[in-house]
Amino acid sequence: MPSNYVSKFTLNDQDVIVKDSEARTAATTASTNATNALNKVTELEKLSRVEVTYTQESETISITAGTHTVG
């Protein structure tokens, strides 16, 4: 199992290790949640570019990729 430490530095030729597994877990969870949120926004943005049209005369439904600026 790898060492779980937040900081490691040398002071007067002695290694000082600051351990805080809760901080590491919280940071990992926050990073994962941010990545998941970004992926969902990216997928939603892709879906928002879809245009659906219906032509009554020919009873045709068309689905095309639209374009817009996300800002």
DRENPA-3360 file (N, C-alpha, C; in nm, 2 decimals, always signed):
BEGIN
1 = MPSNYVSK = +0.08/-0.12/+0.00/+0.00/+0.00/+0.00/+0.09/+0.12/+0.00 ~ +0.06/+0.22/-0.09/+0.15/+0.34/-0.09/+0.13/+0.43/+0.03 ~ +0.23/+0.51/+0.06/+0.23/+0.60/+0.17/+0.12/+0.70/+0.14 ~ +0.04/+0.73/+0.24/-0.06/+0.83/+0.23/-0.02/+0.96/+0.31 ~ +0.04/+1.05/+0.24/+0.08/+1.17/+0.30/+0.05/+1.29/+0.21 ~ +0.03/+1.40/+0.27/+0.00/+1.52/+0.20/+0.13/+1.60/+0.16 ~ +0.22/+1.61/+0.26/+0.34/+1.68/+0.23/+0.46/+1.60/+0.29 ~ +0.57/+1.61/+0.22/+0.70/+1.55/+0.27/+0.81/+1.65/+0.24;
9 = FTLNDQDV = +0.88/+1.69/+0.34/+0.99/+1.78/+0.32/+1.10/+1.75/+0.42 ~ +1.22/+1.81/+0.39/+1.34/+1.78/+0.48/+1.37/+1.91/+0.56 ~ +1.39/+1.89/+0.69/+1.42/+2.00/+0.78/+1.54/+1.96/+0.86 ~ +1.65/+2.03/+0.85/+1.77/+2.00/+0.92/+1.81/+1.85/+0.90 ~ +1.81/+1.81/+0.77/+1.85/+1.68/+0.73/+1.76/+1.57/+0.78 ~ +1.64/+1.60/+0.82/+1.54/+1.50/+0.87/+1.41/+1.52/+0.79 ~ +1.36/+1.40/+0.74/+1.24/+1.40/+0.67/+1.12/+1.43/+0.76 ~ +1.04/+1.52/+0.72/+0.92/+1.55/+0.79/+0.80/+1.52/+0.70;
17 = IVKDSEAR = +0.71/+1.43/+0.75/+0.60/+1.39/+0.67/+0.47/+1.44/+0.74 ~ +0.39/+1.51/+0.67/+0.26/+1.55/+0.72/+0.15/+1.46/+0.67 ~ +0.09/+1.39/+0.76/-0.01/+1.29/+0.71/-0.15/+1.34/+0.75 ~ -0.24/+1.33/+0.65/-0.38/+1.37/+0.67/-0.46/+1.29/+0.57 ~ -0.50/+1.17/+0.60/-0.57/+1.09/+0.50/-0.71/+1.15/+0.47 ~ -0.77/+1.22/+0.56/-0.90/+1.27/+0.54/-0.89/+1.38/+0.43 ~ -0.79/+1.46/+0.44/-0.77/+1.57/+0.34/-0.74/+1.51/+0.20 ~ -0.66/+1.40/+0.20/-0.63/+1.33/+0.07/-0.76/+1.28/+0.01;
25 = TAATTAST = -0.84/+1.21/+0.10/-0.97/+1.16/+0.05/-1.07/+1.26/+0.00 ~ -1.07/+1.37/+0.08/-1.16/+1.48/+0.04/-1.12/+1.55/-0.10 ~ -0.99/+1.56/-0.11/-0.94/+1.62/-0.24/-0.96/+1.52/-0.36 ~ -0.95/+1.39/-0.33/-0.97/+1.30/-0.44/-1.12/+1.30/-0.48 ~ -1.21/+1.30/-0.38/-1.35/+1.30/-0.40/-1.39/+1.43/-0.47 ~ -1.34/+1.54/-0.43/-1.37/+1.67/-0.50/-1.32/+1.67/-0.65 ~ -1.20/+1.61/-0.67/-1.15/+1.60/-0.81/-1.24/+1.51/-0.89 ~ -1.28/+1.40/-0.84/-1.37/+1.31/-0.91/-1.50/+1.37/-0.94;
33 = NATNALNK = -1.56/+1.44/-0.84/-1.69/+1.51/-0.86/-1.68/+1.62/-0.97 ~ -1.57/+1.69/-0.97/-1.55/+1.80/-1.07/-1.54/+1.74/-1.21 ~ -1.47/+1.63/-1.22/-1.45/+1.56/-1.35/-1.59/+1.51/-1.40 ~ -1.66/+1.45/-1.31/-1.80/+1.40/-1.35/-1.89/+1.51/-1.39 ~ -1.89/+1.62/-1.32/-1.97/+1.74/-1.35/-1.93/+1.79/-1.49 ~ -1.80/+1.80/-1.51/-1.76/+1.86/-1.64/-1.80/+1.77/-1.76 ~ -1.79/+1.64/-1.73/-1.84/+1.54/-1.84/-1.99/+1.55/-1.87 ~ -2.07/+1.57/-1.76/-2.21/+1.59/-1.78/-2.24/+1.72/-1.86;
41 = VTELEKLS = -2.17/+1.83/-1.82/-2.19/+1.95/-1.89/-2.16/+1.94/-2.04 ~ -2.05/+1.87/-2.06/-2.00/+1.85/-2.20/-2.10/+1.77/-2.28 ~ -2.16/+1.67/-2.22/-2.26/+1.59/-2.29/-2.39/+1.67/-2.31 ~ -2.43/+1.75/-2.21/-2.55/+1.83/-2.22/-2.53/+1.93/-2.33 ~ -2.41/+1.99/-2.34/-2.38/+2.09/-2.44/-2.39/+2.03/-2.58 ~ -2.35/+1.90/-2.60/-2.36/+1.83/-2.72/-2.51/+1.81/-2.76 ~ -2.59/+1.77/-2.66/-2.73/+1.75/-2.69/-2.80/+1.87/-2.72 ~ -2.76/+1.99/-2.67/-2.83/+2.11/-2.69/-2.81/+2.16/-2.83;
49 = RVEVTYTQ = -2.72/+2.10/-2.91/-2.70/+2.14/-3.05/-2.78/+2.06/-3.15 ~ -2.86/+1.97/-3.10/-2.95/+1.88/-3.19/-3.08/+1.96/-3.22 ~ -3.11/+1.96/-3.35/-3.23/+2.03/-3.40/-3.32/+1.92/-3.46 ~ -3.45/+1.93/-3.42/-3.54/+1.83/-3.47/-3.65/+1.91/-3.55 ~ -3.68/+1.87/-3.67/-3.78/+1.94/-3.75/-3.88/+1.84/-3.81 ~ -4.00/+1.88/-3.83/-4.10/+1.79/-3.88/-4.16/+1.86/-4.00 ~ -4.17/+1.79/-4.11/-4.24/+1.84/-4.23/-4.37/+1.77/-4.25 ~ -4.48/+1.84/-4.23/-4.61/+1.78/-4.23/-4.64/+1.72/-4.37;
57 = ESETISIT = -4.61/+1.80/-4.48/-4.65/+1.75/-4.61/-4.59/+1.61/-4.65 ~ -4.47/+1.59/-4.61/-4.40/+1.46/-4.64/-4.40/+1.37/-4.52 ~ -4.45/+1.42/-4.40/-4.45/+1.34/-4.28/-4.31/+1.29/-4.25 ~ -4.21/+1.39/-4.26/-4.07/+1.36/-4.24/-4.02/+1.42/-4.11 ~ -3.95/+1.35/-4.03/-3.88/+1.41/-3.91/-3.73/+1.41/-3.95 ~ -3.67/+1.52/-3.93/-3.53/+1.54/-3.95/-3.46/+1.58/-3.82 ~ -3.34/+1.51/-3.80/-3.26/+1.54/-3.68/-3.12/+1.58/-3.73 ~ -3.08/+1.70/-3.70/-2.95/+1.75/-3.75/-2.88/+1.81/-3.63;
65 = AGTHTVG = -2.75/+1.82/-3.64/-2.66/+1.88/-3.54/-2.67/+2.03/-3.57 ~ -2.71/+2.11/-3.47/-2.71/+2.25/-3.48/-2.58/+2.31/-3.43 ~ -2.57/+2.44/-3.44/-2.45/+2.51/-3.39/-2.49/+2.63/-3.31 ~ -2.42/+2.65/-3.20/-2.44/+2.77/-3.12/-2.32/+2.80/-3.04 ~ -2.32/+2.92/-2.98/-2.20/+2.96/-2.90/-2.24/+2.94/-2.76 ~ -2.16/+2.86/-2.68/-2.18/+2.85/-2.54/-2.10/+2.95/-2.47 ~ -2.16/+3.03/-2.39/-2.08/+3.14/-2.32/-2.12/+3.16/-2.19;
% end
